Amino acid sequence: MSSFEITGPCRMSGEIIPQGAKNEALQVICATLLTSEKVVIDNIPDILDVNHLIRLLEEMGVEIDRFSPNKYAFRAGNIDLEYLQTKEFRKRASSLRGSIMIMGPLLARYGKAYFPKPGGDKIGRRRLDTHFFGFEKLGARFEFKPDEIFYTVHAEELKGAHMLLDEASVTGTANVLMAAVLTPGTTTIYNAACEPYIQQLCKMLTRMGADISGIGSNLLIINGVEVLKGCEHRILPDMIEVGSFIGMAAMTQSEITIKNAAPAELGLIPLAFSRMGINLEIRGEDIYIPAQAQYEIETFIDGSIMTIADAPWPGLTPDLLSVFLVVATQAKGSVLIHQKMFESRLFFVDKLIDMGASIILCDPHRATVIGHNHGNSLRGSVMTSPDIRAGVALLIAALSAKGKSVIHNIEQIDRGYQNIDERLNQIGASIRRV
Protein backbone atom coordinates (compact mmCIF):
# COMPACT_ATOMS: atom_id res chain seq x y z
CA MET A 1 0.00 0.00 0.00
CA SER A 2 1.38 3.41 -0.98
CA SER A 3 0.95 6.72 0.81
CA PHE A 4 1.24 10.45 0.19
CA GLU A 5 3.20 12.68 2.54
CA ILE A 6 2.07 16.29 2.17
CA THR A 7 3.78 19.26 3.76
CA GLY A 8 1.46 22.26 3.94
CA PRO A 9 0.22 24.81 3.55
CA CYS A 10 1.01 24.85 -0.17
CA ARG A 11 0.53 27.93 -2.34
CA MET A 12 0.46 26.90 -5.96
CA SER A 13 0.57 28.89 -9.17
CA GLY A 14 0.74 28.12 -12.85
CA GLU A 15 -1.09 26.08 -15.46
CA ILE A 16 -2.43 22.56 -15.25
CA ILE A 17 -4.14 20.41 -17.89
CA PRO A 18 -6.97 18.07 -16.85
CA GLN A 19 -6.83 14.43 -17.85
CA GLY A 20 -9.36 12.74 -20.07
CA ALA A 21 -12.69 11.91 -18.44
CA LYS A 22 -12.54 8.63 -16.53
CA ASN A 23 -16.27 7.91 -16.72
CA GLU A 24 -16.40 8.54 -20.45
CA ALA A 25 -13.32 6.39 -21.04
CA LEU A 26 -14.89 3.37 -19.33
CA GLN A 27 -17.96 3.66 -21.59
CA VAL A 28 -16.30 4.24 -24.96
CA ILE A 29 -13.67 1.54 -24.37
CA CYS A 30 -16.47 -0.98 -23.73
CA ALA A 31 -18.18 0.26 -26.93
CA THR A 32 -15.22 -0.98 -29.00
CA LEU A 33 -16.64 -4.49 -28.46
CA LEU A 34 -19.55 -3.60 -30.79
CA THR A 35 -17.48 -3.83 -33.98
CA SER A 36 -14.78 -6.02 -35.50
CA GLU A 37 -13.17 -2.96 -37.07
CA LYS A 38 -10.47 -0.75 -35.56
CA VAL A 39 -11.51 1.99 -33.15
CA VAL A 40 -8.95 4.62 -32.16
CA ILE A 41 -9.52 6.53 -28.91
CA ASP A 42 -7.43 9.53 -27.84
CA ASN A 43 -7.09 11.35 -24.50
CA ILE A 44 -7.58 8.17 -22.46
CA PRO A 45 -6.57 8.87 -18.85
CA ASP A 46 -3.61 6.77 -17.68
CA ILE A 47 -5.24 5.67 -14.41
CA LEU A 48 -5.70 2.33 -12.65
CA ASP A 49 -9.41 1.79 -13.37
CA VAL A 50 -9.05 2.47 -17.08
CA ASN A 51 -5.84 0.45 -17.40
CA HIS A 52 -7.54 -2.51 -15.67
CA LEU A 53 -10.39 -2.35 -18.20
CA ILE A 54 -7.98 -2.23 -21.13
CA ARG A 55 -6.17 -5.31 -19.80
CA LEU A 56 -9.51 -7.06 -19.33
CA LEU A 57 -10.44 -6.47 -22.99
CA GLU A 58 -7.03 -7.68 -24.09
CA GLU A 59 -7.50 -10.93 -22.17
CA MET A 60 -10.92 -11.31 -23.83
CA GLY A 61 -9.17 -11.34 -27.21
CA VAL A 62 -9.30 -7.69 -28.28
CA GLU A 63 -6.24 -6.63 -30.27
CA ILE A 64 -4.84 -3.46 -28.70
CA ASP A 65 -2.18 -1.09 -30.00
CA ARG A 66 -0.80 1.58 -27.67
CA PHE A 67 0.39 4.65 -29.55
CA SER A 68 1.05 6.65 -26.37
CA PRO A 69 -0.01 6.53 -22.70
CA ASN A 70 -3.24 8.28 -23.73
CA LYS A 71 -4.00 6.94 -27.24
CA TYR A 72 -4.99 3.38 -28.14
CA ALA A 73 -6.43 1.39 -31.04
CA PHE A 74 -8.87 -1.47 -30.33
CA ARG A 75 -9.92 -4.24 -32.71
CA ALA A 76 -12.46 -6.72 -31.30
CA GLY A 77 -12.37 -9.20 -34.18
CA ASN A 78 -12.38 -12.41 -32.17
CA ILE A 79 -13.74 -12.40 -28.64
CA ASP A 80 -12.96 -15.46 -26.50
CA LEU A 81 -16.34 -16.10 -24.87
CA GLU A 82 -14.92 -19.12 -23.03
CA TYR A 83 -12.64 -16.77 -21.11
CA LEU A 84 -15.75 -15.19 -19.55
CA GLN A 85 -16.31 -18.44 -17.63
CA THR A 86 -12.85 -18.54 -16.05
CA LYS A 87 -11.75 -17.62 -12.54
CA GLU A 88 -9.27 -15.14 -14.02
CA PHE A 89 -12.10 -13.21 -15.70
CA ARG A 90 -14.18 -13.19 -12.53
CA LYS A 91 -11.29 -11.90 -10.47
CA ARG A 92 -10.33 -9.12 -12.87
CA ALA A 93 -13.85 -8.02 -13.80
CA SER A 94 -15.12 -7.98 -10.21
CA SER A 95 -12.41 -5.50 -9.19
CA LEU A 96 -13.78 -2.76 -11.48
CA ARG A 97 -17.38 -1.59 -11.46
CA GLY A 98 -17.14 0.14 -14.86
CA SER A 99 -16.46 -3.17 -16.60
CA ILE A 100 -20.14 -4.07 -16.13
CA MET A 101 -20.61 -2.15 -19.40
CA ILE A 102 -19.10 -4.97 -21.45
CA MET A 103 -22.44 -6.78 -21.03
CA GLY A 104 -24.48 -4.61 -23.42
CA PRO A 105 -22.07 -4.94 -26.35
CA LEU A 106 -21.59 -8.69 -25.79
CA LEU A 107 -25.33 -9.29 -25.56
CA ALA A 108 -25.99 -7.33 -28.77
CA ARG A 109 -23.19 -8.96 -30.73
CA TYR A 110 -23.14 -12.53 -29.41
CA GLY A 111 -26.51 -12.99 -27.71
CA LYS A 112 -25.01 -13.71 -24.31
CA ALA A 113 -22.92 -12.12 -21.61
CA TYR A 114 -21.53 -13.12 -18.25
CA PHE A 115 -20.37 -10.99 -15.38
CA PRO A 116 -19.41 -11.29 -11.69
CA LYS A 117 -20.77 -8.88 -9.13
CA PRO A 118 -18.67 -5.74 -9.76
CA GLY A 119 -16.51 -3.90 -7.26
CA GLY A 120 -15.52 -0.23 -7.20
CA ASP A 121 -15.95 2.40 -4.51
CA LYS A 122 -17.63 1.40 -1.24
CA ILE A 123 -19.95 4.39 -1.13
CA GLY A 124 -23.23 2.68 -0.42
CA ARG A 125 -25.79 0.62 -2.32
CA ARG A 126 -25.22 0.73 -6.08
CA ARG A 127 -27.72 -1.66 -7.57
CA LEU A 128 -27.71 -3.04 -11.12
CA ASP A 129 -31.47 -3.43 -11.60
CA THR A 130 -31.62 -0.72 -14.28
CA HIS A 131 -29.12 -2.58 -16.46
CA PHE A 132 -30.99 -5.88 -16.33
CA PHE A 133 -34.43 -4.29 -16.62
CA GLY A 134 -33.32 -2.75 -19.93
CA PHE A 135 -31.86 -6.02 -21.20
CA GLU A 136 -35.06 -7.88 -20.32
CA LYS A 137 -37.19 -5.29 -22.16
CA LEU A 138 -35.09 -6.02 -25.26
CA GLY A 139 -35.92 -9.72 -24.92
CA ALA A 140 -33.00 -11.07 -22.91
CA ARG A 141 -33.25 -13.48 -19.98
CA PHE A 142 -31.43 -12.77 -16.77
CA GLU A 143 -30.02 -15.32 -14.34
CA PHE A 144 -28.19 -14.74 -11.08
CA LYS A 145 -26.29 -17.38 -9.12
CA PRO A 146 -26.13 -16.05 -5.55
CA ASP A 147 -23.65 -18.72 -4.43
CA GLU A 148 -21.19 -17.63 -7.10
CA ILE A 149 -22.33 -13.96 -7.21
CA PHE A 150 -22.39 -14.30 -11.00
CA TYR A 151 -24.76 -12.76 -13.56
CA THR A 152 -25.76 -14.34 -16.88
CA VAL A 153 -27.76 -12.61 -19.62
CA HIS A 154 -28.65 -14.37 -22.85
CA ALA A 155 -31.12 -14.08 -25.71
CA GLU A 156 -31.86 -16.05 -28.86
CA GLU A 157 -33.36 -12.90 -30.38
CA LEU A 158 -33.44 -9.27 -29.32
CA LYS A 159 -36.10 -6.83 -30.44
CA GLY A 160 -36.49 -3.07 -30.05
CA ALA A 161 -38.77 -1.95 -27.23
CA HIS A 162 -40.04 1.09 -25.33
CA MET A 163 -38.74 1.37 -21.79
CA LEU A 164 -38.98 3.80 -18.90
CA LEU A 165 -35.88 3.44 -16.72
CA ASP A 166 -36.55 3.42 -13.00
CA GLU A 167 -33.60 5.75 -12.45
CA ALA A 168 -31.41 7.88 -14.72
CA SER A 169 -28.40 5.62 -14.23
CA VAL A 170 -25.39 6.66 -16.32
CA THR A 171 -23.86 3.19 -16.60
CA GLY A 172 -27.32 1.61 -16.94
CA THR A 173 -28.21 3.96 -19.80
CA ALA A 174 -24.86 3.30 -21.49
CA ASN A 175 -25.22 -0.47 -21.19
CA VAL A 176 -28.77 -0.60 -22.56
CA LEU A 177 -27.91 1.92 -25.29
CA MET A 178 -24.99 -0.21 -26.49
CA ALA A 179 -27.20 -3.29 -26.59
CA ALA A 180 -29.92 -1.41 -28.50
CA VAL A 181 -27.77 -0.06 -31.35
CA LEU A 182 -27.44 -3.58 -32.83
CA THR A 183 -30.95 -4.73 -31.87
CA PRO A 184 -33.52 -4.94 -34.74
CA GLY A 185 -36.36 -2.45 -34.53
CA THR A 186 -36.77 0.81 -32.65
CA THR A 187 -35.84 1.20 -28.99
CA THR A 188 -36.91 4.21 -26.96
CA ILE A 189 -35.22 4.84 -23.62
CA TYR A 190 -37.14 7.29 -21.45
CA ASN A 191 -35.58 8.76 -18.31
CA ALA A 192 -32.19 8.12 -19.87
CA ALA A 193 -29.15 9.74 -18.30
CA CYS A 194 -27.91 12.65 -20.42
CA GLU A 195 -24.51 13.48 -18.88
CA PRO A 196 -21.77 14.64 -21.28
CA TYR A 197 -20.32 11.11 -20.98
CA ILE A 198 -23.51 9.64 -22.45
CA GLN A 199 -23.61 12.33 -25.14
CA GLN A 200 -20.03 11.51 -26.09
CA LEU A 201 -20.85 7.80 -26.25
CA CYS A 202 -23.83 8.54 -28.50
CA LYS A 203 -21.69 10.68 -30.81
CA MET A 204 -19.07 7.96 -31.06
CA LEU A 205 -21.68 5.28 -31.79
CA THR A 206 -23.22 7.54 -34.45
CA ARG A 207 -19.83 7.85 -36.16
CA MET A 208 -19.67 4.05 -36.07
CA GLY A 209 -22.97 3.91 -37.98
CA ALA A 210 -25.58 3.78 -35.21
CA ASP A 211 -28.92 5.56 -35.64
CA ILE A 212 -29.56 7.54 -32.44
CA SER A 213 -31.73 10.62 -31.93
CA GLY A 214 -32.48 12.66 -28.84
CA ILE A 215 -28.81 13.00 -27.88
CA GLY A 216 -28.51 15.32 -24.88
CA SER A 217 -32.09 14.72 -23.73
CA ASN A 218 -33.64 12.13 -21.41
CA LEU A 219 -35.42 10.42 -24.33
CA LEU A 220 -33.16 8.41 -26.63
CA ILE A 221 -34.57 6.80 -29.78
CA ILE A 222 -32.42 4.08 -31.34
CA ASN A 223 -33.10 2.40 -34.66
CA GLY A 224 -31.08 -0.79 -34.67
CA VAL A 225 -28.55 -1.42 -37.43
CA GLU A 226 -26.98 -4.69 -38.58
CA VAL A 227 -23.33 -3.78 -38.15
CA LEU A 228 -21.11 -1.00 -36.85
CA LYS A 229 -17.81 0.15 -38.30
CA GLY A 230 -14.65 1.59 -36.81
CA CYS A 231 -14.05 5.25 -35.99
CA GLU A 232 -11.80 7.71 -34.20
CA HIS A 233 -12.87 9.37 -30.96
CA ARG A 234 -11.40 11.90 -28.51
CA ILE A 235 -12.44 11.91 -24.87
CA LEU A 236 -13.51 15.13 -23.13
CA PRO A 237 -11.51 16.64 -20.25
CA ASP A 238 -12.54 15.18 -16.90
CA MET A 239 -15.10 17.53 -15.34
CA ILE A 240 -14.47 16.00 -11.89
CA GLU A 241 -10.79 16.81 -12.10
CA VAL A 242 -11.57 20.34 -13.35
CA GLY A 243 -13.87 20.84 -10.37
CA SER A 244 -11.25 19.40 -8.02
CA PHE A 245 -8.67 21.89 -9.29
CA ILE A 246 -11.10 24.82 -8.84
CA GLY A 247 -11.75 23.78 -5.26
CA MET A 248 -8.06 23.17 -4.58
CA ALA A 249 -7.12 26.64 -5.85
CA ALA A 250 -9.67 28.32 -3.56
CA MET A 251 -8.85 26.20 -0.52
CA THR A 252 -5.09 26.84 -0.81
CA GLN A 253 -5.45 30.52 -1.89
CA SER A 254 -3.59 29.68 -5.11
CA GLU A 255 -3.63 31.25 -8.57
CA ILE A 256 -4.17 28.55 -11.17
CA THR A 257 -5.17 28.34 -14.82
CA ILE A 258 -6.85 25.12 -15.91
CA LYS A 259 -6.01 24.70 -19.60
CA ASN A 260 -8.32 23.08 -22.14
CA ALA A 261 -11.06 22.57 -19.55
CA ALA A 262 -14.02 22.50 -22.00
CA PRO A 263 -16.11 24.86 -19.81
CA ALA A 264 -19.15 24.47 -22.08
CA GLU A 265 -19.42 20.84 -20.88
CA LEU A 266 -19.31 21.61 -17.14
CA GLY A 267 -23.00 22.30 -16.60
CA LEU A 268 -23.74 23.74 -13.15
CA ILE A 269 -20.23 23.21 -11.77
CA PRO A 270 -19.01 26.83 -12.27
CA LEU A 271 -22.29 28.21 -10.84
CA ALA A 272 -22.05 25.98 -7.77
CA PHE A 273 -18.53 27.22 -7.07
CA SER A 274 -19.64 30.82 -7.52
CA ARG A 275 -22.32 30.20 -4.87
CA MET A 276 -19.47 29.17 -2.58
CA GLY A 277 -17.96 32.62 -3.21
CA ILE A 278 -15.16 31.36 -5.44
CA ASN A 279 -14.12 33.64 -8.27
CA LEU A 280 -13.28 32.11 -11.62
CA GLU A 281 -12.96 33.43 -15.15
CA ILE A 282 -13.68 31.48 -18.32
CA ARG A 283 -11.12 32.44 -20.93
CA GLY A 284 -12.00 30.58 -24.09
CA GLU A 285 -11.37 26.90 -23.29
CA ASP A 286 -9.42 27.77 -20.13
CA ILE A 287 -10.55 28.55 -16.57
CA TYR A 288 -8.58 31.05 -14.50
CA ILE A 289 -8.90 31.00 -10.69
CA PRO A 290 -7.26 34.01 -8.99
CA ALA A 291 -5.74 33.77 -5.53
CA GLN A 292 -8.43 34.69 -2.98
CA ALA A 293 -7.77 35.69 0.63
CA GLN A 294 -11.32 34.61 1.44
CA TYR A 295 -14.52 33.38 -0.19
CA GLU A 296 -17.99 33.80 1.26
CA ILE A 297 -20.83 31.33 0.81
CA GLU A 298 -24.04 32.86 -0.49
CA THR A 299 -27.37 32.44 1.28
CA PHE A 300 -30.73 31.94 -0.35
CA ILE A 301 -32.85 35.05 -1.03
CA ASP A 302 -34.72 34.66 2.26
CA GLY A 303 -31.44 34.46 4.18
CA SER A 304 -31.56 30.72 4.86
CA ILE A 305 -28.44 28.55 4.69
CA MET A 306 -27.19 27.57 1.24
CA THR A 307 -27.67 23.94 0.24
CA ILE A 308 -25.37 22.23 -2.26
CA ALA A 309 -26.98 18.99 -3.45
CA ASP A 310 -26.39 16.46 -6.22
CA ALA A 311 -28.94 15.60 -8.90
CA PRO A 312 -29.09 13.79 -12.25
CA TRP A 313 -27.65 15.83 -15.12
CA PRO A 314 -28.03 18.70 -15.79
CA GLY A 315 -27.94 18.86 -11.99
CA LEU A 316 -24.70 18.87 -10.02
CA THR A 317 -22.66 15.67 -10.27
CA PRO A 318 -22.41 13.70 -7.00
CA ASP A 319 -18.72 13.03 -7.67
CA LEU A 320 -17.85 16.61 -6.67
CA LEU A 321 -19.72 16.89 -3.38
CA SER A 322 -16.70 15.67 -1.42
CA VAL A 323 -14.70 18.55 -2.90
CA PHE A 324 -17.41 21.11 -2.11
CA LEU A 325 -17.55 19.85 1.46
CA VAL A 326 -13.82 20.21 2.09
CA VAL A 327 -13.68 23.63 0.38
CA ALA A 328 -16.49 24.85 2.66
CA THR A 329 -14.37 24.23 5.75
CA GLN A 330 -12.34 27.39 5.01
CA ALA A 331 -15.17 29.52 3.59
CA LYS A 332 -16.92 32.40 5.31
CA GLY A 333 -20.40 31.21 6.24
CA SER A 334 -22.12 27.84 6.44
CA VAL A 335 -23.51 25.37 3.94
CA LEU A 336 -25.54 22.17 3.98
CA ILE A 337 -24.04 19.45 1.76
CA HIS A 338 -26.76 17.00 0.72
CA GLN A 339 -25.47 13.80 -0.90
CA LYS A 340 -28.71 12.23 -2.19
CA MET A 341 -27.47 9.37 -4.32
CA PHE A 342 -25.03 7.48 -2.06
CA GLU A 343 -25.43 6.92 1.65
CA SER A 344 -21.78 6.35 2.63
CA ARG A 345 -19.96 9.05 0.72
CA LEU A 346 -19.89 11.56 3.61
CA PHE A 347 -18.37 9.18 6.13
CA PHE A 348 -14.88 10.63 5.55
CA VAL A 349 -15.82 13.84 7.43
CA ASP A 350 -14.46 12.43 10.70
CA LYS A 351 -10.98 12.78 9.19
CA LEU A 352 -11.65 16.47 8.44
CA ILE A 353 -12.97 17.00 11.97
CA ASP A 354 -9.71 15.51 13.30
CA MET A 355 -7.91 18.17 11.21
CA GLY A 356 -9.92 20.91 12.95
CA ALA A 357 -12.88 21.37 10.60
CA SER A 358 -16.28 22.32 12.02
CA ILE A 359 -18.73 19.82 10.52
CA ILE A 360 -21.96 18.33 11.80
CA LEU A 361 -22.81 15.01 10.17
CA CYS A 362 -26.61 15.16 10.27
CA ASP A 363 -27.20 11.68 8.82
CA PRO A 364 -25.60 9.46 6.14
CA HIS A 365 -26.71 11.88 3.41
CA ARG A 366 -26.27 15.36 4.92
CA ALA A 367 -23.52 17.36 6.57
CA THR A 368 -23.51 20.98 7.74
CA VAL A 369 -20.17 22.77 7.40
CA ILE A 370 -19.34 25.91 9.40
CA GLY A 371 -16.51 27.64 7.59
CA HIS A 372 -13.43 29.05 9.34
CA ASN A 373 -12.88 31.87 6.81
CA HIS A 374 -9.18 30.93 6.81
CA GLY A 375 -9.07 32.14 10.43
CA ASN A 376 -8.19 28.70 11.81
CA SER A 377 -6.18 26.59 9.40
CA LEU A 378 -6.63 22.85 9.29
CA ARG A 379 -3.81 20.90 10.92
CA GLY A 380 -1.86 18.03 9.44
CA SER A 381 -3.11 14.54 10.17
CA VAL A 382 -2.72 10.87 9.30
CA MET A 383 -5.68 9.44 7.37
CA THR A 384 -6.74 6.74 4.92
CA SER A 385 -8.48 7.31 1.60
CA PRO A 386 -11.83 5.44 1.58
CA ASP A 387 -12.71 6.06 -2.09
CA ILE A 388 -11.59 8.02 -5.14
CA ARG A 389 -13.48 11.27 -4.53
CA ALA A 390 -13.02 11.39 -0.76
CA GLY A 391 -9.34 10.67 -1.37
CA VAL A 392 -8.81 13.75 -3.51
CA ALA A 393 -10.86 15.83 -1.04
CA LEU A 394 -8.51 14.73 1.74
CA LEU A 395 -5.56 15.62 -0.50
CA ILE A 396 -6.97 19.13 -0.97
CA ALA A 397 -7.42 19.43 2.80
CA ALA A 398 -3.82 18.32 3.39
CA LEU A 399 -2.48 20.83 0.84
CA SER A 400 -4.12 23.64 2.83
CA ALA A 401 -3.27 22.33 6.31
CA LYS A 402 -0.39 23.41 8.52
CA GLY A 403 2.24 20.75 9.01
CA LYS A 404 2.70 17.25 7.67
CA SER A 405 -0.18 15.03 6.59
CA VAL A 406 -0.08 11.40 5.51
CA ILE A 407 -2.76 9.79 3.33
CA HIS A 408 -2.67 6.01 3.16
CA ASN A 409 -4.35 3.76 0.56
CA ILE A 410 -3.66 6.25 -2.24
CA GLU A 411 -4.34 3.49 -4.76
CA GLN A 412 -7.91 4.72 -4.41
CA ILE A 413 -6.80 8.16 -5.64
CA ASP A 414 -4.70 6.60 -8.43
CA ARG A 415 -7.83 4.82 -9.68
CA GLY A 416 -9.23 8.16 -10.82
CA TYR A 417 -6.44 10.75 -11.00
CA GLN A 418 -3.47 10.46 -13.34
CA ASN A 419 -0.07 11.13 -11.70
CA ILE A 420 -1.78 13.67 -9.46
CA ASP A 421 1.25 14.11 -7.20
CA GLU A 422 3.67 14.84 -10.05
CA ARG A 423 1.30 17.26 -11.77
CA LEU A 424 0.56 19.24 -8.60
CA ASN A 425 4.21 19.32 -7.57
CA GLN A 426 4.99 21.02 -10.88
CA ILE A 427 2.87 24.02 -9.83
CA GLY A 428 4.13 24.26 -6.26
CA ALA A 429 2.64 21.46 -4.16
CA SER A 430 4.77 19.44 -1.73
CA ILE A 431 3.64 15.84 -2.13
CA ARG A 432 5.89 12.83 -1.70
CA ARG A 433 4.81 9.33 -2.75
CA VAL A 434 5.98 6.71 -0.24
Protein Blocks (a to p, Z undefined) as FASTA:
>chain_A
ZZdddddddddeddddddddfklmmmmmmmmmmpcbdcddehiacdfklmmmmmmmmmno
pacddfbfkbccdddfbccfklmmpmklmmmmmmpmklmmmmmmmmmmnopacddddebj
debjcdfklmmmmmmmnopacdddfklopacdddfbdcddddddfbdcfklmmmmmmmmm
mggcjdddehiafbfklmmmmmmmmmnopacehihiabdcddddfbdcdddddddddfkl
mmmmmmmmmmnopacddehkllmlnommmmmmmmnopacddehjaccddddfbdcddddf
kopacdddddddfbdcfklmmmmmmmmmmmgcddddddfkbcklmmmmmmmmmnopacdd
fblmbccdddeklmaccdddddddfbfklmmmmmmmmmmpgcjdddehklmmmmmoghkl
mmmmmnopacddZZ
